[in-house]
Amino acid sequence: MDLNYTAEDLSFRDEVRTYLEANLPADLKQKVLNHKRMSREDFVRWHKILAKQGWVGTGWPKEFGGTGWTATQRHIFEEECARAGTPAILPFGVNMVAPVIMAFGNQAQKDYYLPRILNCDDWWCQGYSEPGSGSDLASLKTRAERDGDFYIVNGQKTWTTLAQHADMIFCLVRTDSGGRKQEGISFLLIDMKTPGITVRPIIMLDEDHEVNEVFFDNVKVPVQNLIGEENKGWTYAKYLLGHERTNIAAVGRAKRELEFLKRVAAEHQKNGKPLIDDPVYASKVASLEIELMALEITVLRVISQDSGRPGPEASLLKIKGTEIQQRLTELMIEAVGPYSLPFDPAFMHGETENSIMGDDDAAPLASYYFNFRKTSIYGGSNEIQKNIITQMILGL
């Protein structure tokens, strides 16, 4: 594989960098680079800015309104966005349910949902995990029973990210209890404003409201909201999870955070010298940087296949990507020490200019560390990913 960028690739990088410098609002950039908390409006504002440029569906074919970019261009774009400090384009619509709709939805579903996803007219969330059905997702119990032109949905989903903001949820539901547990599952699109849906917050270790429980009590969902065939949802779920796990690697963001870590370690002292000059600490940073470089090469190898259908190798990216993300937060805490301990929500929400401890870099890092404990669990726990690698790659 030739890892040297062509002249066209370098020109594309310059184009993206110039656009981001001119169009990324300064307040959003500062929130991202300083690990502040983002509001719904922050995410939507940046999404719509990119939508006007036509740069939201970076992995979509042009026929559906996407950019039609090559794998290399997508990688460059994601790296430049991370470098600049843009808010994330939330994956639930663009990178998760949209590929399923493209691959398995009917024409009416494609015509209606895909433009709305591109323009962020609908905020999507994911209805997969349930109490007792997380990594063992096939054991899910939320039921959808056919009643004429509707499904009647009853059950509960949990760990539903940002459901408090969502207009739509894509759900795995059980439509048949016979046979293997992977069978009898269907893929439904559900309007969150439908009567019978209740969203209850789950407050996490970092005291942020990011995830939720979602309850369904006799919720009527039109049959036309079924994706593909009834009882074939497990196939669609696996297709979606491949896209999710590839994106979780987040190499560009990890590279940005590595630079932040180096700067913080250069500013904090140990025995009167910059911490980054301490041989033990420097070796930890160097080891992590080597792992990140290896991950980037692996991501390039995977996406260069450009098949549009990530395979089991996505599990490799998910494991290593999340391990690196967690290690970054650990080394940040180690660098700033007790300066990260005070909890300052007003500063993290942008309500005050400076933190109560006076170290604005350190103030959000404990919250950041606690939040990233989740990454080795969501998208299928890393233990489950190792089982997938064992079975589908090693053939054991």
Buried (B, 14 or more C-beta within 10 A) or exposed (E): EEEEBEEEBEEBBEEBBEBBEEBBBEEBBEBBBBBBBBBEEBBBBBBEBBBEEEBBBBBBEEEBBBBBBBBBBBBBBBBBBBBBBBBBBBBBBBBBBBBBBBBBBEEEBBEBBBEBBBBBBBBBBBBBBBEEBBBEBBEBBBBBEEEEEBBBBBBBBBBBBBBBBBBBBBBBBBBEEEEEBBBBBBBBBBBBEBEBBEBEEEEBEBEBEBBBBBBBEEBBBBBEBBBBEBBBBBBBBEBBBBBBBBBBBBBBBBBBBBEBBBEBBEBBEBEEEBBBEBEEBBEBBEEBBEBBEEBBEBBBEBBBEEEEEBBBBBBBBBBBBBBBBBBBBBBBBBBBEEBBEBBBBEBBBBEEEEBEBEBBBBBBBBBBBBBBEBBBBBBBBBEBBEBBBEEEEEEE
